[in-house]
């Protein structure tokens, strides 16, 4: 079997790249290790930058999002009993969209089905070959036998644990890491949101976030130690702790209910450079991870895919400058988003090793943000997303 671009990973990054390439007339095959149901069952990000919204529209998968997504003009930040608003529309003239990653992935799968483009699921032992030469290929095992796909380019969109990044020799990779000493315990519940917009809360007990997926479906998080287990947090204990971290007025109005999904996710920052080696280009979590505080994970994958699709389309027509510059172009935006996500994390979380001085600096930072239009504008500019 042969194609122009082999895409490793059937999550939103790989599927979006496939959709953009298909619309440009470039053949591609998506290879995914899990079943389609497994991919669609992942509960992930829910905030889209407006650049991502426009990219999905250009890819032809924005109709349902336009009907059912929830545009937001701002967020709220709480500190103790105080709460202030970051008004995106007023400060930078942009919005964000509440539209879950699961919904994005579903729309992309349906578009791929309509186009009749091949997707391989349950591909085990995926391996990349020949990326240093002009004839790369991918192998995998399925149904008890080995399969091979020859191609011109390989796009590694298979996440942090995938095979793509590891195919780049260690001597050519530079990896940057920061692990945070806590995780996010999140629950999904069929309850109305705590407010019309997201509430980020910094309290003496730790961080909390009140988010949403739909008017009848909410997503809430609290900061917990990495040693905690889901079994340590029955629903009643979660709701009680969430309320303790919110302003009293917000807590009193909070509607609670049974969780329909519950998980604990560690927080980390990670970047692998370069994002291109020979005939392999990385995109999304295969190349970088951000803590979710700044709502950047899915959006960074989208900007990678935007740059990579442009580069692959140009390369097909013999113009190699875009593919040669892909890594530098993508990483310039990645590092800005890494900085913003790190800063939001440091601003809003309690750290077990922090000193009284550290706490007062964090409090001063929040006070400055509450009173300075320049500071709020900088946050808004980064939250709604820097231009692709």
C-alpha positions as CSV (number, residue, x, y, z in Angstrom):
1,X,0.0,0.0,0.0
2,X,1.2,3.5,-0.8
3,X,0.1,7.1,0.0
4,X,1.6,10.5,-0.1
5,X,1.4,11.2,3.7
6,X,1.2,8.6,6.4
7,X,-0.4,10.1,9.5
8,X,0.4,8.3,12.8
9,X,-2.4,9.0,15.3
10,X,-6.1,9.3,14.9
11,X,-6.8,12.0,17.4
12,X,-7.8,15.5,16.5
13,X,-4.3,16.5,15.3
14,X,-4.0,13.6,12.9
15,X,-7.6,13.8,11.7
16,X,-7.5,17.5,11.2
17,X,-4.2,17.2,9.2
18,X,-5.8,14.5,7.1
19,X,-8.9,16.6,6.4
20,X,-6.8,19.7,5.3
21,X,-4.6,17.5,3.1
22,X,-7.6,15.7,1.6
23,X,-9.2,19.1,0.7
24,X,-5.9,20.0,-1.0
25,X,-6.0,16.8,-3.1
26,X,-3.2,15.1,-1.2
27,X,-3.7,11.3,-0.4
28,X,-3.2,10.3,3.2
29,X,-3.8,7.3,5.5
30,X,-4.4,7.7,9.2
31,X,-3.0,4.9,11.4
32,X,-4.4,4.7,15.0
33,X,-3.5,2.1,17.7
34,X,-6.9,2.2,19.4
35,X,-10.5,1.6,18.3
36,X,-12.6,4.5,17.1
37,X,-14.8,4.2,20.1
38,X,-11.8,4.5,22.4
39,X,-10.6,7.7,20.7
40,X,-14.1,9.2,20.9
41,X,-14.4,8.2,24.6
42,X,-11.5,10.4,25.7
43,X,-12.6,13.4,27.8
44,X,-10.2,16.2,27.0
45,X,-10.0,19.9,26.4
46,X,-13.1,22.1,25.8
47,X,-11.9,25.6,25.0
48,X,-11.0,26.6,21.4
49,X,-9.0,29.7,20.4
50,X,-10.7,31.7,17.7
51,X,-7.9,30.8,15.3
52,X,-8.7,27.1,15.9
53,X,-12.4,27.8,15.3
54,X,-11.6,29.5,12.0
55,X,-9.3,26.6,11.0
56,X,-12.0,24.0,11.7
57,X,-14.4,26.1,9.5
58,X,-11.8,26.2,6.7
59,X,-11.5,22.4,7.0
60,X,-15.2,22.0,6.5
61,X,-16.0,20.7,9.9
62,X,-17.4,23.8,11.6
63,X,-21.2,23.6,11.0
64,X,-22.2,21.7,14.1
65,X,-19.8,23.8,16.2
66,X,-21.4,27.0,14.9
67,X,-24.8,25.7,15.9
68,X,-24.0,24.1,19.3
69,X,-20.7,25.6,20.5
70,X,-20.8,28.4,23.1
71,X,-18.8,31.5,22.4
72,X,-17.3,33.2,25.5
73,X,-16.2,36.8,25.7
74,X,-14.2,36.4,28.9
75,X,-13.3,34.4,32.0
76,X,-13.5,35.2,35.7
77,X,-10.7,34.9,38.2
78,X,-11.5,34.4,41.9
79,X,-9.1,34.9,44.8
80,X,-10.7,34.2,48.2
81,X,-14.0,36.2,48.2
82,X,-12.9,38.5,45.5
83,X,-13.6,37.9,41.8
84,X,-12.8,39.9,38.7
85,X,-13.4,39.5,35.0
86,X,-11.0,39.3,32.0
87,X,-13.1,40.8,29.2
88,X,-11.7,39.3,26.0
89,X,-14.1,41.2,23.7
90,X,-13.3,44.6,25.2
91,X,-9.5,44.1,25.7
92,X,-8.5,42.3,22.5
93,X,-11.7,42.1,20.4
94,X,-11.8,38.3,20.3
95,X,-13.7,35.4,21.8
96,X,-13.1,31.7,22.6
97,X,-15.4,28.8,21.9
98,X,-16.6,26.1,24.3
99,X,-16.6,23.0,22.1
100,X,-15.2,19.8,23.5
101,X,-12.3,17.8,21.9
102,X,-14.6,14.8,21.7
103,X,-17.0,16.8,19.5
104,X,-14.1,18.1,17.3
105,X,-12.9,14.5,16.8
106,X,-16.4,13.2,16.0
107,X,-16.9,15.9,13.3
108,X,-13.5,15.1,11.8
109,X,-14.2,11.3,11.7
110,X,-17.5,12.0,10.0
111,X,-15.8,14.2,7.4
112,X,-13.2,11.6,6.8
113,X,-15.9,9.0,6.3
114,X,-17.7,11.2,3.8
115,X,-14.4,11.7,1.8
116,X,-13.8,8.0,1.8
117,X,-10.2,8.4,3.1
118,X,-8.7,5.3,4.7
119,X,-8.2,5.0,8.5
120,X,-6.6,2.0,10.1
121,X,-7.6,1.3,13.7
122,X,-6.1,-1.2,16.2
123,X,-2.7,-0.9,14.6
124,X,-0.2,-2.5,17.0
125,X,3.6,-2.2,17.1
126,X,3.7,0.8,14.8
127,X,7.2,1.5,13.6
128,X,8.7,4.2,11.3
129,X,11.4,3.4,8.8
130,X,13.6,5.3,6.4
131,X,12.9,8.8,7.7
132,X,16.5,9.9,6.9
133,X,16.1,9.0,3.2
134,X,13.6,9.8,0.4
135,X,11.5,6.6,0.7
136,X,10.0,6.4,4.3
137,X,7.5,3.7,5.3
138,X,5.5,2.7,8.2
139,X,4.8,-0.9,9.5
140,X,2.3,-2.2,12.0
141,X,0.6,-5.4,13.0
142,X,-3.1,-6.1,12.8
143,X,-5.1,-9.3,12.6
144,X,-2.0,-11.4,13.1
145,X,0.0,-10.1,10.2
146,X,2.4,-7.3,9.4
147,X,1.3,-4.4,7.2
148,X,3.4,-1.8,5.3
149,X,2.6,1.7,4.1
150,X,5.1,3.4,1.7
151,X,4.8,7.2,1.6
152,X,6.6,10.5,0.8
153,X,6.2,12.0,4.3
154,X,5.2,10.8,7.8
155,X,3.3,13.0,10.2
156,X,3.7,12.0,13.8
157,X,0.5,12.9,15.6
158,X,0.5,10.0,18.0
159,X,0.9,11.8,21.3
160,X,3.5,11.8,24.1
161,X,3.7,8.0,24.3
162,X,3.7,7.2,20.6
163,X,6.4,5.9,18.3
164,X,7.0,9.0,16.2
165,X,9.1,11.1,18.5
166,X,11.2,8.1,19.5
167,X,12.0,7.5,15.9
168,X,14.2,10.6,15.9
169,X,17.7,9.6,17.2
170,X,18.3,10.6,20.8
171,X,21.5,12.4,19.6
172,X,19.3,14.7,17.5
173,X,16.6,15.4,20.1
174,X,16.6,18.1,22.8
175,X,13.9,17.7,25.4
176,X,12.8,20.2,28.0
177,X,10.7,19.2,30.9
178,X,8.9,20.6,34.0
179,X,6.8,18.4,36.3
180,X,4.4,20.0,38.7
181,X,3.9,18.5,42.2
182,X,0.1,18.1,41.9
183,X,-2.6,17.0,39.5
184,X,-6.1,18.0,38.5
185,X,-9.0,15.9,39.8
186,X,-11.8,16.5,37.3
187,X,-15.4,15.4,37.2
188,X,-18.1,15.6,34.4
189,X,-21.7,16.0,35.6
190,X,-25.1,16.6,34.1
191,X,-25.5,19.9,36.0
192,X,-25.7,23.5,34.9
193,X,-22.5,25.5,34.9
194,X,-21.5,27.5,38.0
195,X,-21.6,30.7,35.9
196,X,-22.0,31.9,32.3
197,X,-18.2,31.9,31.9
198,X,-15.3,29.8,33.3
199,X,-14.2,30.6,36.8
200,X,-10.5,30.1,37.7
201,X,-10.1,30.1,41.5
202,X,-6.9,30.6,43.5
203,X,-7.5,29.8,47.2
204,X,-5.4,28.9,50.2
205,X,-6.6,25.3,49.8
206,X,-5.5,25.1,46.2
207,X,-6.7,25.8,42.7
208,X,-10.2,25.1,41.3
209,X,-11.8,25.5,37.9
210,X,-15.5,25.7,37.1
211,X,-15.9,24.9,33.4
212,X,-18.6,23.5,31.1
213,X,-19.3,21.5,27.9
214,X,-22.9,22.4,27.3
215,X,-25.6,24.3,29.2
216,X,-26.6,21.0,30.9
217,X,-23.1,19.5,31.2
218,X,-20.4,20.8,33.5
219,X,-16.7,20.0,34.0
220,X,-15.1,21.0,37.3
221,X,-11.5,20.5,38.6
222,X,-9.6,20.8,41.9
223,X,-5.9,20.7,42.5
224,X,-4.9,17.5,44.4
225,X,-1.6,15.9,45.5
226,X,-0.2,13.4,43.0
227,X,-0.5,10.7,45.7
228,X,-4.3,11.0,45.7
229,X,-6.4,8.3,44.0
230,X,-9.9,8.6,42.5
231,X,-11.1,6.3,45.3
232,X,-10.1,8.9,47.8
233,X,-12.7,11.3,46.3
234,X,-16.3,10.2,46.4
235,X,-18.6,12.8,44.7
236,X,-19.8,14.4,48.0
237,X,-16.2,15.0,49.1
238,X,-15.3,16.5,45.7
239,X,-18.3,19.0,45.7
240,X,-17.6,20.0,49.3
241,X,-14.0,20.7,48.6
242,X,-14.8,22.6,45.4
243,X,-17.2,24.8,47.3
244,X,-14.5,25.6,49.9
245,X,-12.3,27.0,47.1
246,X,-14.9,29.2,45.6
247,X,-16.3,32.6,46.7
248,X,-19.2,32.0,49.1
249,X,-21.7,33.5,46.7
250,X,-20.6,31.2,43.9
251,X,-20.5,28.1,46.1
252,X,-24.0,28.8,47.4
253,X,-25.5,28.8,43.9
254,X,-23.5,25.7,42.7
255,X,-25.7,22.9,41.5
256,X,-24.2,19.5,42.3
257,X,-25.0,16.0,41.1
258,X,-23.6,12.5,40.4
259,X,-20.4,12.4,38.4
260,X,-20.5,10.6,35.0
261,X,-16.7,10.7,34.6
262,X,-13.9,11.2,37.1
263,X,-10.1,11.3,36.5
264,X,-6.9,12.7,37.9
265,X,-4.4,14.1,35.4
266,X,-0.8,15.1,36.4
267,X,0.4,18.5,35.1
268,X,3.7,18.9,33.2
269,X,5.4,21.0,30.6
270,X,7.4,19.3,27.8
271,X,8.9,20.3,24.5
272,X,11.0,18.2,22.1
273,X,13.1,19.9,19.5
274,X,13.3,19.7,16.5
275,X,9.8,19.0,15.3
276,X,11.1,17.8,11.9
277,X,13.7,15.2,11.2
278,X,14.2,14.1,7.6
279,X,10.8,12.9,6.2
280,X,9.2,12.9,9.7
281,X,7.3,15.9,11.1
282,X,5.8,15.9,14.6
283,X,2.6,17.7,15.6
284,X,0.6,18.1,18.8
285,X,1.4,16.1,22.0
286,X,4.1,14.0,20.1
287,X,6.2,17.2,20.4
288,X,4.9,19.1,23.3
289,X,2.7,19.1,26.4
290,X,1.4,22.0,28.4
291,X,-0.4,22.1,31.7
292,X,-4.1,22.6,31.0
293,X,-4.4,25.9,33.0
294,X,-4.0,28.0,29.9
295,X,-6.3,25.9,27.6
296,X,-3.5,25.5,25.1
297,X,-3.1,21.7,24.4
298,X,-5.6,21.2,21.6
299,X,-5.0,24.7,20.2
300,X,-1.3,24.1,19.9
301,X,-2.0,20.9,18.0
302,X,-4.2,22.9,15.7
303,X,-1.5,25.5,15.0
304,X,1.1,22.8,14.3
305,X,-1.3,21.2,11.9
306,X,-2.0,24.5,10.2
307,X,1.7,25.1,9.6
308,X,2.4,21.5,8.6
309,X,-0.5,21.3,6.1
310,X,0.7,24.5,4.4
311,X,4.3,23.0,4.3
312,X,3.2,19.6,2.9
313,X,1.0,21.3,0.3
314,X,3.9,23.5,-0.8
315,X,6.3,20.6,-0.9
316,X,4.0,18.7,-3.1
317,X,4.4,21.5,-5.6
318,X,8.2,21.5,-5.3
319,X,8.5,24.3,-2.8
320,X,10.6,23.1,0.1
321,X,11.1,26.3,2.1
322,X,8.0,25.8,4.2
323,X,8.8,22.3,5.2
324,X,12.4,23.3,5.9
325,X,11.1,26.0,8.2
326,X,8.2,24.0,9.7
327,X,10.0,23.2,13.0
328,X,11.2,26.7,13.7
329,X,7.8,28.2,12.8
330,X,5.8,25.8,15.0
331,X,8.2,26.0,18.0
332,X,8.1,29.8,18.1
333,X,4.4,29.6,18.9
334,X,4.8,26.5,21.1
335,X,7.3,28.2,23.4
336,X,5.0,31.3,23.8
337,X,2.1,29.0,24.8
338,X,4.4,27.0,27.1
339,X,5.3,30.3,28.9
340,X,1.7,31.4,29.2
341,X,0.6,28.0,30.5
342,X,3.5,27.9,33.0
343,X,2.6,31.4,34.2
344,X,-1.1,30.7,34.7
345,X,-0.2,27.5,36.6
346,X,2.3,29.4,38.9
347,X,-0.3,32.2,39.4
348,X,-3.3,30.1,40.4
349,X,-1.9,27.0,42.2
350,X,-0.6,26.4,45.7
351,X,2.8,24.7,45.7
352,X,3.7,22.5,48.6
353,X,7.3,23.8,48.9
354,X,6.4,27.5,48.6
355,X,7.6,30.0,51.2
356,X,5.6,32.8,52.8
357,X,7.4,35.1,50.4
358,X,6.3,33.0,47.4
359,X,2.7,33.3,48.6
360,X,2.8,37.0,49.0
361,X,4.3,37.4,45.5
362,X,1.5,35.3,44.0
363,X,-1.1,37.4,45.9
364,X,0.6,40.6,44.6
365,X,0.5,39.2,41.0
366,X,-3.3,38.6,41.4
367,X,-3.9,42.0,42.8
368,X,-2.0,43.6,39.9
369,X,-4.0,41.6,37.4
370,X,-7.2,42.7,39.1
371,X,-6.3,46.4,38.9
372,X,-4.2,46.8,35.7
373,X,-5.8,46.9,32.3
374,X,-2.3,46.3,30.7
375,X,-2.0,43.0,32.7
376,X,-5.5,41.9,31.9
377,X,-4.9,42.7,28.2
378,X,-1.7,40.5,28.2
379,X,-3.6,37.6,29.7
380,X,-6.5,38.1,27.3
381,X,-4.2,38.2,24.2
382,X,-2.6,34.9,25.2
383,X,-5.7,33.2,26.3
384,X,-7.7,33.8,23.1
385,X,-4.6,32.7,21.2
386,X,-1.7,34.4,19.4
387,X,-2.1,34.5,15.6
388,X,-1.1,31.4,13.6
